[in-house]
């Protein structure tokens, strides 16, 4: 039985605790990297991570890109949508097709 | 390619021909796999895109509600209200095999089955904005989990497509032409050998006839 984790700055994620996800507020990048590793090796199938943090932990997240679990999914934080999540989708299109044919470079 | 050494023997020729047949068949199969994977991937990526738009909009709206709630409530009370969640989400994961890619499928269970029974606080000290905020987050949870499933699948499929594409290209542009060239070389070499043997035999026959009958003396050649 797996669970769902949310990783990010406290203000962005505290609400998710109310709907039953495990929230892990972190303040700095090193702490976040350590926590991410701990969560990914643990009993979490899905880890939502705020876009800001995702930008900083890109290399760590790429380690898990080809493994089946966990799915590390960027979500917008309190500071608004930076478009990083969409860029991720775009990246996988580019990887598969060779060029971006879904988003038409917008 | 041609400069790699190859033995011009019949055995080598048979071996290469068999290898070429396998490579051609493998190329065709891999190409089919790539096309089908691509078709499914494109469907899935479109779904991914629309789900992500929906989830991002939902989270944005929920965040707005939370900011509102925070502005009308004392921080301590807000923290205490969300301190002990009543709801918990569990995931069961299954794998589905799509063209040899194992993609995950999630099935989620919540601790309290009643979706209106999620508020982990009494209503006495909290503002109704907090209720709205929690509700709006709870509403997008199914979509968020679906997004996780689809996005992970997309990543896995993209990796597989890339791999398959490389294989197809390697077979099509390197392996198969290379083998065809080697086969051509061997066939030409063998033909050439055969011709030279034939000529040698004809020459020997001429010489033997000459020795036996002395044609050139008789007919003044």
Interface residues (C-beta under 8 A of the other chain):
Chain A: X1 X2 X3 X4 X12 X14 X15 X16 X17 X18 X19 X20 X21 X45 X46 X48 X65 X66 X68 X69 X71 X73 X75 X76 X78 X80 X81 X85 X86 X88 X89 X92 X93 X95 X96 X97 X98 X102 X103
Chain B: X38 X41 X42 X45 X46 X48 X49 X52 X55 X56 X59 X60 X62 X63 X66 X67 X79 X82 X85 X87 X88 X89 X90 X91 X92 X93 X95 X102 X103 X104 X106 X108 X110 X111 X118 X119 X120 X133 X134 X137 X138 X141 X144 X145 X147 X148 X149 X151 X152 X154 X155 X156 X157 X158 X159 X161 X162 X165
